[in-house]
Amino acid sequence: MLIHSDQGSQFTGYEWPEFLKEHNLIPSMSRKENCHDNPVAESFFQLLKREQIKKKIYQTREKARSDIF
């Protein structure tokens, strides 16, 4: 299975390649600062932020989760 990620620090450290290897996953990574590499996800999160969570402050993760899902 292919796992696509951006170049965030959680995906560029030592632990991430080990995790992928242990679970037989194939890494794929976006180019630096290029939202066009994954337009479906970028579009979804832009819409989510604009329509659902803009300017909201959630007191707990559970409240955020119930509002989003």
A tleap script that builds the chain and sets N, CA, C and O, in Angstrom:
source leaprc.protein.ff14SB
mol = sequence {
  NMET LEU ILE HIE SER ASP GLN GLY SER GLN
  PHE THR GLY TYR GLU TRP PRO GLU PHE LEU
  LYS GLU HIE ASN LEU ILE PRO SER MET SER
  ARG LYS GLU ASN CYS HIE ASP ASN PRO VAL
  ALA GLU SER PHE PHE GLN LEU LEU LYS ARG
  GLU GLN ILE LYS LYS LYS ILE TYR GLN THR
  ARG GLU LYS ALA ARG SER ASP ILE CPHE
}
set mol.1.N position { 0.841 -1.160 0.000 }
set mol.1.CA position { 0.000 0.000 0.000 }
set mol.1.C position { 0.895 1.235 0.000 }
set mol.1.O position { 1.927 1.269 0.669 }
set mol.2.N position { 0.488 2.232 -0.749 }
set mol.2.CA position { 1.213 3.487 -0.868 }
set mol.2.C position { 0.706 4.474 0.178 }
set mol.2.O position { -0.503 4.649 0.335 }
set mol.3.N position { 1.618 5.113 0.888 }
set mol.3.CA position { 1.282 6.141 1.876 }
set mol.3.C position { 1.859 7.458 1.384 }
set mol.3.O position { 3.075 7.597 1.247 }
set mol.4.N position { 0.976 8.435 1.114 }
set mol.4.CA position { 1.425 9.730 0.611 }
set mol.4.C position { 1.410 10.746 1.743 }
set mol.4.O position { 0.418 10.860 2.464 }
set mol.5.N position { 2.498 11.481 1.904 }
set mol.5.CA position { 2.587 12.493 2.958 }
set mol.5.C position { 3.239 13.754 2.414 }
set mol.5.O position { 3.788 13.776 1.312 }
set mol.6.N position { 3.159 14.802 3.226 }
set mol.6.CA position { 3.898 16.013 2.874 }
set mol.6.C position { 5.283 15.918 3.499 }
set mol.6.O position { 5.680 14.847 3.958 }
set mol.7.N position { 6.012 17.007 3.522 }
set mol.7.CA position { 7.369 16.967 4.056 }
set mol.7.C position { 7.438 17.483 5.489 }
set mol.7.O position { 8.441 18.069 5.897 }
set mol.8.N position { 6.380 17.266 6.242 }
set mol.8.CA position { 6.388 17.651 7.646 }
set mol.8.C position { 7.435 16.868 8.421 }
set mol.8.O position { 7.834 15.775 8.018 }
set mol.9.N position { 7.875 17.436 9.533 }
set mol.9.CA position { 8.958 16.817 10.308 }
set mol.9.C position { 8.605 15.415 10.791 }
set mol.9.O position { 9.492 14.576 10.947 }
set mol.10.N position { 7.320 15.149 11.030 }
set mol.10.CA position { 6.930 13.818 11.483 }
set mol.10.C position { 7.126 12.763 10.401 }
set mol.10.O position { 7.157 11.569 10.699 }
set mol.11.N position { 7.260 13.192 9.143 }
set mol.11.CA position { 7.443 12.261 8.036 }
set mol.11.C position { 8.875 12.212 7.515 }
set mol.11.O position { 9.177 11.421 6.622 }
set mol.12.N position { 9.751 13.035 8.053 }
set mol.12.CA position { 11.127 13.067 7.571 }
set mol.12.C position { 12.127 12.570 8.604 }
set mol.12.O position { 13.326 12.518 8.328 }
set mol.13.N position { 11.653 12.207 9.783 }
set mol.13.CA position { 12.548 11.714 10.827 }
set mol.13.C position { 12.855 10.229 10.682 }
set mol.13.O position { 12.404 9.582 9.737 }
set mol.14.N position { 13.608 9.708 11.601 }
set mol.14.CA position { 14.054 8.314 11.574 }
set mol.14.C position { 12.907 7.329 11.799 }
set mol.14.O position { 12.887 6.263 11.182 }
set mol.15.N position { 11.967 7.660 12.659 }
set mol.15.CA position { 10.907 6.713 13.028 }
set mol.15.C position { 9.944 6.409 11.882 }
set mol.15.O position { 9.457 5.284 11.776 }
set mol.16.N position { 9.664 7.378 11.031 }
set mol.16.CA position { 8.693 7.180 9.954 }
set mol.16.C position { 9.112 6.080 8.979 }
set mol.16.O position { 8.299 5.202 8.692 }
set mol.17.N position { 10.342 6.086 8.455 }
set mol.17.CA position { 10.744 4.995 7.553 }
set mol.17.C position { 10.708 3.630 8.231 }
set mol.17.O position { 10.381 2.626 7.597 }
set mol.18.N position { 11.040 3.593 9.507 }
set mol.18.CA position { 10.980 2.325 10.243 }
set mol.18.C position { 9.544 1.826 10.339 }
set mol.18.O position { 9.282 0.638 10.149 }
set mol.19.N position { 8.611 2.735 10.637 }
set mol.19.CA position { 7.196 2.377 10.717 }
set mol.19.C position { 6.712 1.820 9.380 }
set mol.19.O position { 6.044 0.787 9.338 }
set mol.20.N position { 7.051 2.508 8.289 }
set mol.20.CA position { 6.639 2.056 6.960 }
set mol.20.C position { 7.185 0.667 6.655 }
set mol.20.O position { 6.469 -0.194 6.145 }
set mol.21.N position { 8.447 0.462 6.969 }
set mol.21.CA position { 9.083 -0.827 6.703 }
set mol.21.C position { 8.421 -1.941 7.507 }
set mol.21.O position { 8.155 -3.018 6.974 }
set mol.22.N position { 8.156 -1.687 8.782 }
set mol.22.CA position { 7.534 -2.694 9.651 }
set mol.22.C position { 6.147 -3.096 9.166 }
set mol.22.O position { 5.715 -4.226 9.394 }
set mol.23.N position { 5.446 -2.178 8.498 }
set mol.23.CA position { 4.078 -2.446 8.056 }
set mol.23.C position { 3.965 -2.669 6.546 }
set mol.23.O position { 2.869 -2.654 5.985 }
set mol.24.N position { 5.111 -2.877 5.900 }
set mol.24.CA position { 5.144 -3.138 4.452 }
set mol.24.C position { 4.416 -2.067 3.643 }
set mol.24.O position { 3.633 -2.379 2.746 }
set mol.25.N position { 4.682 -0.803 3.968 }
set mol.25.CA position { 4.067 0.321 3.282 }
set mol.25.C position { 5.101 1.012 2.397 }
set mol.25.O position { 6.288 1.045 2.721 }
set mol.26.N position { 4.643 1.555 1.293 }
set mol.26.CA position { 5.521 2.230 0.343 }
set mol.26.C position { 5.360 3.739 0.520 }
set mol.26.O position { 4.250 4.258 0.406 }
set mol.27.N position { 6.461 4.448 0.798 }
set mol.27.CA position { 6.341 5.894 1.004 }
set mol.27.C position { 6.245 6.681 -0.303 }
set mol.27.O position { 6.844 6.318 -1.315 }
set mol.28.N position { 5.487 7.749 -0.252 }
set mol.28.CA position { 5.408 8.721 -1.334 }
set mol.28.C position { 5.361 10.086 -0.664 }
set mol.28.O position { 4.650 10.265 0.325 }
set mol.29.N position { 6.108 11.048 -1.189 }
set mol.29.CA position { 6.174 12.345 -0.523 }
set mol.29.C position { 5.987 13.479 -1.525 }
set mol.29.O position { 6.539 13.456 -2.625 }
set mol.30.N position { 5.202 14.464 -1.122 }
set mol.30.CA position { 5.002 15.657 -1.939 }
set mol.30.C position { 6.291 16.440 -2.067 }
set mol.30.O position { 7.188 16.343 -1.229 }
set mol.31.N position { 6.363 17.208 -3.122 }
set mol.31.CA position { 7.481 18.132 -3.252 }
set mol.31.C position { 7.316 19.246 -2.225 }
set mol.31.O position { 6.202 19.528 -1.782 }
set mol.32.N position { 8.387 19.858 -1.860 }
set mol.32.CA position { 8.366 20.905 -0.846 }
set mol.32.C position { 7.479 22.071 -1.283 }
set mol.32.O position { 7.613 22.599 -2.387 }
set mol.33.N position { 6.571 22.457 -0.385 }
set mol.33.CA position { 5.680 23.606 -0.577 }
set mol.33.C position { 4.919 23.554 -1.895 }
set mol.33.O position { 4.821 24.560 -2.597 }
set mol.34.N position { 4.377 22.379 -2.236 }
set mol.34.CA position { 3.634 22.245 -3.477 }
set mol.34.C position { 2.299 21.567 -3.198 }
set mol.34.O position { 2.214 20.339 -3.161 }
set mol.35.N position { 1.260 22.370 -3.003 }
set mol.35.CA position { -0.063 21.830 -2.684 }
set mol.35.C position { -0.674 21.075 -3.859 }
set mol.35.O position { -1.640 20.334 -3.675 }
set mol.36.N position { -0.138 21.246 -5.053 }
set mol.36.CA position { -0.699 20.589 -6.235 }
set mol.36.C position { -0.345 19.104 -6.315 }
set mol.36.O position { -0.869 18.394 -7.173 }
set mol.37.N position { 0.529 18.630 -5.441 }
set mol.37.CA position { 0.876 17.211 -5.430 }
set mol.37.C position { -0.252 16.350 -4.866 }
set mol.37.O position { -0.327 15.160 -5.169 }
set mol.38.N position { -1.116 16.929 -4.063 }
set mol.38.CA position { -2.217 16.182 -3.467 }
set mol.38.C position { -3.463 17.075 -3.446 }
set mol.38.O position { -3.935 17.443 -2.370 }
set mol.39.N position { -3.996 17.426 -4.611 }
set mol.39.CA position { -5.069 18.420 -4.672 }
set mol.39.C position { -6.368 17.998 -4.003 }
set mol.39.O position { -7.089 18.854 -3.491 }
set mol.40.N position { -6.689 16.718 -3.989 }
set mol.40.CA position { -7.935 16.274 -3.366 }
set mol.40.C position { -7.902 16.541 -1.867 }
set mol.40.O position { -8.850 17.101 -1.314 }
set mol.41.N position { -6.827 16.147 -1.211 }
set mol.41.CA position { -6.709 16.378 0.230 }
set mol.41.C position { -6.622 17.862 0.542 }
set mol.41.O position { -7.251 18.333 1.490 }
set mol.42.N position { -5.853 18.600 -0.238 }
set mol.42.CA position { -5.720 20.040 0.001 }
set mol.42.C position { -7.072 20.735 -0.132 }
set mol.42.O position { -7.401 21.603 0.677 }
set mol.43.N position { -7.851 20.367 -1.131 }
set mol.43.CA position { -9.168 20.954 -1.340 }
set mol.43.C position { -10.110 20.624 -0.186 }
set mol.43.O position { -10.837 21.492 0.298 }
set mol.44.N position { -10.094 19.365 0.254 }
set mol.44.CA position { -10.947 18.945 1.362 }
set mol.44.C position { -10.644 19.736 2.627 }
set mol.44.O position { -11.557 20.252 3.272 }
set mol.45.N position { -9.363 19.833 2.987 }
set mol.45.CA position { -9.013 20.516 4.228 }
set mol.45.C position { -9.250 22.016 4.139 }
set mol.45.O position { -9.589 22.645 5.142 }
set mol.46.N position { -9.079 22.599 2.961 }
set mol.46.CA position { -9.385 24.014 2.794 }
set mol.46.C position { -10.878 24.259 3.024 }
set mol.46.O position { -11.256 25.202 3.719 }
set mol.47.N position { -11.714 23.418 2.444 }
set mol.47.CA position { -13.156 23.536 2.618 }
set mol.47.C position { -13.558 23.299 4.069 }
set mol.47.O position { -14.386 24.033 4.610 }
set mol.48.N position { -12.987 22.294 4.697 }
set mol.48.CA position { -13.280 22.008 6.103 }
set mol.48.C position { -12.954 23.213 6.979 }
set mol.48.O position { -13.758 23.605 7.825 }
set mol.49.N position { -11.793 23.790 6.778 }
set mol.49.CA position { -11.393 24.956 7.572 }
set mol.49.C position { -12.321 26.139 7.327 }
set mol.49.O position { -12.745 26.807 8.270 }
set mol.50.N position { -12.636 26.395 6.071 }
set mol.50.CA position { -13.445 27.564 5.726 }
set mol.50.C position { -14.896 27.425 6.177 }
set mol.50.O position { -15.472 28.382 6.694 }
set mol.51.N position { -15.490 26.262 5.992 }
set mol.51.CA position { -16.914 26.092 6.246 }
set mol.51.C position { -17.264 25.583 7.642 }
set mol.51.O position { -18.354 25.866 8.140 }
set mol.52.N position { -16.379 24.852 8.272 }
set mol.52.CA position { -16.755 24.181 9.508 }
set mol.52.C position { -16.035 24.702 10.745 }
set mol.52.O position { -16.671 24.888 11.783 }
set mol.53.N position { -14.754 24.937 10.669 }
set mol.53.CA position { -14.022 25.210 11.906 }
set mol.53.C position { -13.386 26.595 11.971 }
set mol.53.O position { -12.642 26.890 12.906 }
set mol.54.N position { -13.667 27.436 10.998 }
set mol.54.CA position { -13.074 28.777 10.975 }
set mol.54.C position { -13.435 29.546 12.243 }
set mol.54.O position { -14.607 29.663 12.601 }
set mol.55.N position { -12.432 30.056 12.900 }
set mol.55.CA position { -12.560 30.904 14.091 }
set mol.55.C position { -13.213 30.206 15.280 }
set mol.55.O position { -13.691 30.879 16.194 }
set mol.56.N position { -13.245 28.898 15.291 }
set mol.56.CA position { -13.769 28.171 16.445 }
set mol.56.C position { -12.609 27.731 17.321 }
set mol.56.O position { -11.531 27.394 16.831 }
set mol.57.N position { -12.847 27.740 18.603 }
set mol.57.CA position { -11.871 27.226 19.560 }
set mol.57.C position { -12.551 26.096 20.320 }
set mol.57.O position { -13.539 26.309 21.024 }
set mol.58.N position { -12.014 24.909 20.170 }
set mol.58.CA position { -12.593 23.743 20.828 }
set mol.58.C position { -11.921 23.529 22.177 }
set mol.58.O position { -10.698 23.612 22.293 }
set mol.59.N position { -12.724 23.255 23.187 }
set mol.59.CA position { -12.197 23.041 24.529 }
set mol.59.C position { -11.520 21.680 24.667 }
set mol.59.O position { -10.577 21.524 25.443 }
set mol.60.N position { -12.002 20.705 23.916 }
set mol.60.CA position { -11.423 19.362 23.977 }
set mol.60.C position { -11.359 18.769 22.570 }
set mol.60.O position { -12.033 19.237 21.653 }
set mol.61.N position { -10.545 17.743 22.421 }
set mol.61.CA position { -10.490 17.034 21.137 }
set mol.61.C position { -11.822 16.363 20.837 }
set mol.61.O position { -12.244 16.295 19.683 }
set mol.62.N position { -12.475 15.874 21.865 }
set mol.62.CA position { -13.756 15.195 21.674 }
set mol.62.C position { -14.802 16.149 21.096 }
set mol.62.O position { -15.575 15.759 20.220 }
set mol.63.N position { -14.833 17.389 21.575 }
set mol.63.CA position { -15.777 18.372 21.035 }
set mol.63.C position { -15.446 18.695 19.582 }
set mol.63.O position { -16.347 18.835 18.756 }
set mol.64.N position { -14.178 18.813 19.272 }
set mol.64.CA position { -13.771 19.058 17.885 }
set mol.64.C position { -14.158 17.876 17.007 }
set mol.64.O position { -14.690 18.057 15.912 }
set mol.65.N position { -13.894 16.686 17.483 }
set mol.65.CA position { -14.208 15.470 16.722 }
set mol.65.C position { -15.705 15.376 16.438 }
set mol.65.O position { -16.105 15.055 15.319 }
set mol.66.N position { -16.533 15.653 17.445 }
set mol.66.CA position { -17.979 15.536 17.247 }
set mol.66.C position { -18.500 16.622 16.305 }
set mol.66.O position { -19.474 16.393 15.589 }
set mol.67.N position { -17.875 17.785 16.293 }
set mol.67.CA position { -18.290 18.847 15.389 }
set mol.67.C position { -17.889 18.546 13.945 }
set mol.67.O position { -18.637 18.841 13.013 }
set mol.68.N position { -16.729 17.969 13.768 }
set mol.68.CA position { -16.217 17.704 12.422 }
set mol.68.C position { -16.821 16.437 11.822 }
set mol.68.O position { -17.158 16.399 10.638 }
set mol.69.N position { -16.953 15.403 12.648 }
set mol.69.CA position { -17.478 14.140 12.140 }
set mol.69.C position { -18.932 13.992 12.493 }
set mol.69.O position { -19.552 12.985 12.148 }
savepdb mol mol.pdb
quit
